[in-house]
Amino acid sequence: MSLLLCVGEALVDLLRSDTDTSGIRAVPGGGPMNAAIAAARLGVPTAFVGRVSTDPYGERIWSHLLASNVILDAAQRGREPTATAEVKTEPIQRFVFSGTGTADTLLDAVDLASLPDEPAILHGGTLGLFRGQTAITLAELASAFPGLVSLDPNVRPAMIGDRARWWYFADRWIDRANLVRGSDEDFEWMGVTVDDLLARGVGAVVRTLGADGAEVALASGGGVRAAGDRIEFVDAVGAGDSFCGALLASLYEAGTTVETFHQLDAHWWKSTLEFAVRVAGITCSRPGADPPWRHELG
């Protein structure tokens, strides 16, 4: 057996709420953590590695991960506070982050031997890509990882004070990435095109297109597109992460390796993108990052 490994930050998203007396509801979040939740709820053995606080928010995150069947044997705990991301929806959805010296930035080691099985797929990105000691630790992990590597830059410009530092770590991930997922906004901020990433050796680049679905470009040539689903939209928090979790779950279930990744055909990619779009759509139909369980998909 093997497992899927998602690495990076865990934090709390602060959402407006009409039911909480404070007007704010704290929901566990963080890009890689959300992807781990999505994959685990789809029935794939999934581990999350990051540093999680022991404060009340951290306890909520830890319980949330366990309740979603995420493996935490290699995750760290620390007394440092939990980072927060206030979700603002007007005039457009954006995140206002708060967190200096928070637990998510201080991951100093990854002990893969403590996991119950060997990771076959590694996924990372978002804040863990470039923040603090965590960025160094995870870049070293990605560089040495022998299996399939997935990167979701999930760029948060307001948090990136040093663009050169961001690129230093992003380059290390891209050099090892078989798969990169991004939005047009991500690629525009990065100043790269899909063709640029393919030319650097990435095997497949997936563009998520919001309500218009998603498409993939393949290093082997060509690509396919999946249309978006009609949903009753609530918010987009965790949508891209849920998409990634579903895509990673499909790669895992197909037994994909570095050697077989390029053999995935257009039919596989089409059905997989449609599945991932559906999972992301369900997440968008309810508040916060709340990916569906397998049984909710029928």
ChimeraX attribute file (.defattr): number of C-alpha atoms within 10 A of each C-alpha:
attribute: neighborCount
match mode: 1-to-1
recipient: residues
	/A:1	8
	/A:2	16
	/A:3	20
	/A:4	26
	/A:5	27
	/A:6	29
	/A:7	28
	/A:8	28
	/A:9	31
	/A:10	31
	/A:11	30
	/A:12	21
	/A:13	25
	/A:14	22
	/A:15	19
	/A:16	17
	/A:17	13
	/A:18	10
	/A:19	9
	/A:20	10
	/A:21	8
	/A:22	9
	/A:23	11
	/A:24	16
	/A:25	17
	/A:26	19
	/A:27	21
	/A:28	25
	/A:29	27
	/A:30	26
	/A:31	31
	/A:32	33
	/A:33	29
	/A:34	29
	/A:35	34
	/A:36	34
	/A:37	32
	/A:38	34
	/A:39	34
	/A:40	26
	/A:41	24
	/A:42	23
	/A:43	16
	/A:44	24
	/A:45	22
	/A:46	29
	/A:47	28
	/A:48	28
	/A:49	27
	/A:50	28
	/A:51	29
	/A:52	29
	/A:53	25
	/A:54	19
	/A:55	16
	/A:56	11
	/A:57	20
	/A:58	25
	/A:59	16
	/A:60	17
	/A:61	23
	/A:62	20
	/A:63	14
	/A:64	16
	/A:65	22
	/A:66	12
	/A:67	11
	/A:68	19
	/A:69	19
	/A:70	26
	/A:71	21
	/A:72	17
	/A:73	15
	/A:74	19
	/A:75	21
	/A:76	21
	/A:77	19
	/A:78	17
	/A:79	13
	/A:80	19
	/A:81	20
	/A:82	28
	/A:83	25
	/A:84	23
	/A:85	21
	/A:86	18
	/A:87	19
	/A:88	14
	/A:89	13
	/A:90	7
	/A:91	6
	/A:92	7
	/A:93	11
	/A:94	15
	/A:95	19
	/A:96	14
	/A:97	18
	/A:98	13
	/A:99	15
	/A:100	14
	/A:101	13
	/A:102	21
	/A:103	28
	/A:104	31
	/A:105	28
	/A:106	24
	/A:107	25
	/A:108	15
	/A:109	19
	/A:110	18
	/A:111	11
	/A:112	16
	/A:113	11
	/A:114	12
	/A:115	17
	/A:116	15
	/A:117	14
	/A:118	15
	/A:119	22
	/A:120	20
	/A:121	24
	/A:122	22
	/A:123	26
	/A:124	27
	/A:125	27
	/A:126	20
	/A:127	25
	/A:128	29
	/A:129	31
	/A:130	26
	/A:131	23
	/A:132	19
	/A:133	15
	/A:134	26
	/A:135	26
	/A:136	19
	/A:137	18
	/A:138	27
	/A:139	22
	/A:140	16
	/A:141	17
	/A:142	24
	/A:143	15
	/A:144	10
	/A:145	15
	/A:146	15
	/A:147	18
	/A:148	24
	/A:149	25
	/A:150	26
	/A:151	25
	/A:152	27
	/A:153	25
	/A:154	21
	/A:155	20
	/A:156	15
	/A:157	13
	/A:158	10
	/A:159	15
	/A:160	14
	/A:161	9
	/A:162	10
	/A:163	11
	/A:164	10
	/A:165	14
	/A:166	19
	/A:167	15
	/A:168	14
	/A:169	20
	/A:170	20
	/A:171	14
	/A:172	16
	/A:173	27
	/A:174	23
	/A:175	15
	/A:176	22
	/A:177	25
	/A:178	22
	/A:179	24
	/A:180	25
	/A:181	26
	/A:182	22
	/A:183	18
	/A:184	15
	/A:185	12
	/A:186	18
	/A:187	18
	/A:188	11
	/A:189	11
	/A:190	16
	/A:191	9
	/A:192	12
	/A:193	13
	/A:194	20
	/A:195	13
	/A:196	11
	/A:197	20
	/A:198	20
	/A:199	11
	/A:200	14
	/A:201	15
	/A:202	22
	/A:203	20
	/A:204	24
	/A:205	25
	/A:206	23
	/A:207	20
	/A:208	24
	/A:209	18
	/A:210	18
	/A:211	14
	/A:212	14
	/A:213	20
	/A:214	24
	/A:215	20
	/A:216	23
	/A:217	19
	/A:218	22
	/A:219	19
	/A:220	13
	/A:221	9
	/A:222	9
	/A:223	17
	/A:224	18
	/A:225	20
	/A:226	21
	/A:227	17
	/A:228	19
	/A:229	17
	/A:230	12
	/A:231	13
	/A:232	11
	/A:233	14
	/A:234	13
	/A:235	18
	/A:236	19
	/A:237	26
	/A:238	26
	/A:239	28
	/A:240	29
	/A:241	29
	/A:242	33
	/A:243	29
	/A:244	33
	/A:245	33
	/A:246	31
	/A:247	25
	/A:248	29
	/A:249	28
	/A:250	22
	/A:251	20
	/A:252	21
	/A:253	11
	/A:254	13
	/A:255	12
	/A:256	19
	/A:257	17
	/A:258	15
	/A:259	9
	/A:260	11
	/A:261	17
	/A:262	15
	/A:263	12
	/A:264	14
	/A:265	13
	/A:266	15
	/A:267	10
	/A:268	15
	/A:269	22
	/A:270	18
	/A:271	15
	/A:272	19
	/A:273	28
	/A:274	23
	/A:275	18
	/A:276	24
	/A:277	30
	/A:278	23
	/A:279	28
	/A:280	31
	/A:281	28
	/A:282	22
	/A:283	28
	/A:284	24
	/A:285	18
	/A:286	17
	/A:287	17
	/A:288	23
	/A:289	28
	/A:290	22
	/A:291	31
	/A:292	22
	/A:293	17
	/A:294	15
	/A:295	9
	/A:296	11
	/A:297	11
	/A:298	5
